[in-house]
Amino acid sequence: MILFTGLTGAVGTEIIKLLPEYGIPARGLVRNLDRAEAIRQAGVEVVGGDLEDRDVVNAALRGCDRAFLLMANSRQQLELEKGFVDAAVKAGIGHIVKMSANGADSNSTALLKRYHGEAEQYIRESGLRYTLIRPNFFMQNMLHMAGSIVEEDKFYMPMRDGQVGIIDVRDVARFILDVLTKPGHEDKTYEITGPELVSFHDIADQLSEVMGREIRYVDQPAAEFKQSLLQWVPDDWYVETVSELFELIAQGSGALLNDEYIRVTGRAPTTLRQFFRDYSSFFEKS
Ligand SMILES: NC(=O)c1ccc[n+]([C@@H]2O[C@H](COP(=O)([O-])OP(=O)(O)OC[C@H]3O[C@@H](n4cnc5c(N)ncnc54)[C@H](OP(=O)(O)O)[C@@H]3O)[C@@H](O)[C@H]2O)c1
């Protein structure tokens, strides 16, 4: 039995879609019970509750031999991930797979990269067999830009000429399931990327081509970006941590390309053009 966290999120939603293909007994620790029925329908046993609740985590891990740990970016992220690892040790979990992020590093200038770096280190020192998955920038992040793309044919980000090895979340989900269910991935750390290195100007060009109209990337000064993000998400902590991540990308931290995805899954990663074709309805003018 494999315990999954985060099944209601971006990555988890794609894991749910793939699970029937893998035919593995799965359990989900689900906080938002409005989504529980859809998860059950995918054949997943649901344990309701919050990762903050140690009893719930212990109960969810009971009888499992493997676990997938994904935690949303939040102030509590590191503390909750460490708590989950402690509980996994106590439960005798044989293999833990953690969702990390590219550039995870306990000395990073970005808090969320430090959180991932420290959680990774905690897992390495826990005695558990582990796999750490560090994906590059998600293609699906571009869906958050759909509003201004539809209204103005522009999107505003502070990435300067920074490039990313942008990856489709659907591929991230497949990679996670392969690593959890196939042998040979214990005690490994994988930086995974999509098939091409692109700047945000390149992203705009590819989106323009797919949508058949000109869409421009506007390089926004970091201070302006923060102000506009604050209007959408009035949470200083969130805006600050996202800005730190984007500043790292502007400095080139996302410019990484490798063939780990194809090596592990035997499949070609989704191209950005294909992603835009599949999600074109998000960017269509009404
Ligand atoms: N975006 C990127 O480009 C990128 C790239 C590399 C790595 N990452 C990493 O990917 C992770 C985020 O993945 P995602 O985009 O799939 O996340 P997401 O869409 O934000 O979903 C987060 C999931 O965590 C659950 N959750 C949050 N707090 C919880 C709690 N206290 N107890 C139980 N469940 C809780 C949420 O449940 P609810 O539905 O109840 O809220 C949801 O299922 C982060 O660690 C991030 O650093 C992101």
The ligand as an SDF file (V2000), in Angstrom:
LIG
                    3D

 48 52  0  0  0  0  0  0  0  0999 V2000
    5.1350   25.1680   -9.3020 N   0  0  0  0  0  0  0  0  0  0  0  0
    6.3500   24.7840   -9.7050 C   0  0  0  0  0  0  0  0  0  0  0  0
    6.8470   25.2210  -10.7590 O   0  0  0  0  0  0  0  0  0  0  0  0
    7.1240   23.7840   -8.8780 C   0  0  0  0  0  0  0  0  0  0  0  0
    8.3210   23.2850   -9.3850 C   0  0  0  0  0  0  0  0  0  0  0  0
    9.0500   22.3690   -8.6240 C   0  0  0  0  0  0  0  0  0  0  0  0
    8.5820   21.9550   -7.3910 C   0  0  0  0  0  0  0  0  0  0  0  0
    7.3980   22.4620   -6.9210 N   0  0  0  0  0  0  0  0  0  0  0  0
    6.9440   21.9840   -5.5870 C   0  0  0  0  0  0  0  0  0  0  0  0
    5.7030   21.2940   -5.7430 O   0  0  0  0  0  0  0  0  0  0  0  0
    4.9690   21.3720   -4.5170 C   0  0  0  0  0  0  0  0  0  0  0  0
    3.5840   21.8470   -4.8210 C   0  0  0  0  0  0  0  0  0  0  0  0
    2.9220   20.8780   -5.6290 O   0  0  0  0  0  0  0  0  0  0  0  0
    1.4780   21.2290   -6.2540 P   0  0  0  0  0  0  0  0  0  0  0  0
    1.6400   22.3630   -7.2250 O   0  0  0  0  0  0  0  0  0  0  0  0
    0.8440   19.9830   -6.6960 O   0  0  0  0  0  0  0  0  0  0  0  0
    0.7710   21.8020   -4.9490 O   0  0  0  0  0  0  0  0  0  0  0  0
   -0.6560   22.4260   -4.7680 P   0  0  0  0  0  0  0  0  0  0  0  0
   -1.4260   22.4200   -6.0550 O   0  0  0  0  0  0  0  0  0  0  0  0
   -0.4820   23.6980   -4.0250 O   0  0  0  0  0  0  0  0  0  0  0  0
   -1.3510   21.3510   -3.8030 O   0  0  0  0  0  0  0  0  0  0  0  0
   -0.9100   21.1810   -2.5160 C   0  0  0  0  0  0  0  0  0  0  0  0
   -1.5370   19.9460   -1.8990 C   0  0  0  0  0  0  0  0  0  0  0  0
   -1.1180   19.8670   -0.5310 O   0  0  0  0  0  0  0  0  0  0  0  0
   -2.2810   19.7030    0.2750 C   0  0  0  0  0  0  0  0  0  0  0  0
   -2.0720   20.2930    1.5880 N   0  0  0  0  0  0  0  0  0  0  0  0
   -1.6520   21.5400    1.8740 C   0  0  0  0  0  0  0  0  0  0  0  0
   -1.5830   21.7150    3.2080 N   0  0  0  0  0  0  0  0  0  0  0  0
   -1.9890   20.5470    3.7680 C   0  0  0  0  0  0  0  0  0  0  0  0
   -2.1330   20.0940    5.0890 C   0  0  0  0  0  0  0  0  0  0  0  0
   -1.8560   20.9030    6.1280 N   0  0  0  0  0  0  0  0  0  0  0  0
   -2.5830   18.8440    5.3030 N   0  0  0  0  0  0  0  0  0  0  0  0
   -2.8810   18.0330    4.2640 C   0  0  0  0  0  0  0  0  0  0  0  0
   -2.7330   18.3930    2.9860 N   0  0  0  0  0  0  0  0  0  0  0  0
   -2.2950   19.6350    2.7400 C   0  0  0  0  0  0  0  0  0  0  0  0
   -3.3680   20.4420   -0.4890 C   0  0  0  0  0  0  0  0  0  0  0  0
   -4.6160   20.0480   -0.0030 O   0  0  0  0  0  0  0  0  0  0  0  0
   -5.9150   21.0160   -0.0060 P   0  0  0  0  0  0  0  0  0  0  0  0
   -6.6160   20.7550   -1.3070 O   0  0  0  0  0  0  0  0  0  0  0  0
   -6.6930   20.5770    1.1690 O   0  0  0  0  0  0  0  0  0  0  0  0
   -5.4140   22.4290    0.1050 O   0  0  0  0  0  0  0  0  0  0  0  0
   -3.0620   19.9750   -1.9040 C   0  0  0  0  0  0  0  0  0  0  0  0
   -3.5260   18.6630   -2.1020 O   0  0  0  0  0  0  0  0  0  0  0  0
    5.6980   22.3650   -3.6320 C   0  0  0  0  0  0  0  0  0  0  0  0
    6.4180   21.6710   -2.6420 O   0  0  0  0  0  0  0  0  0  0  0  0
    6.6280   23.0880   -4.6090 C   0  0  0  0  0  0  0  0  0  0  0  0
    7.7760   23.6090   -4.0060 O   0  0  0  0  0  0  0  0  0  0  0  0
    6.6570   23.3470   -7.6390 C   0  0  0  0  0  0  0  0  0  0  0  0
  1  2  1  0
  2  3  2  0
  2  4  1  0
  4  5  1  0
  4 48  2  0
  5  6  2  0
  6  7  1  0
  7  8  2  0
  8  9  1  0
  8 48  1  0
  9 10  1  0
  9 46  1  0
 10 11  1  0
 11 12  1  0
 11 44  1  0
 12 13  1  0
 13 14  1  0
 14 15  2  0
 14 16  1  0
 14 17  1  0
 17 18  1  0
 18 19  2  0
 18 20  1  0
 18 21  1  0
 21 22  1  0
 22 23  1  0
 23 24  1  0
 23 42  1  0
 24 25  1  0
 25 26  1  0
 25 36  1  0
 26 27  1  0
 26 35  1  0
 27 28  2  0
 28 29  1  0
 29 30  1  0
 29 35  2  0
 30 31  1  0
 30 32  2  0
 32 33  1  0
 33 34  2  0
 34 35  1  0
 36 37  1  0
 36 42  1  0
 37 38  1  0
 38 39  2  0
 38 40  1  0
 38 41  1  0
 42 43  1  0
 44 45  1  0
 44 46  1  0
 46 47  1  0
M  CHG  2   8   1  16  -1
M  END
$$$$
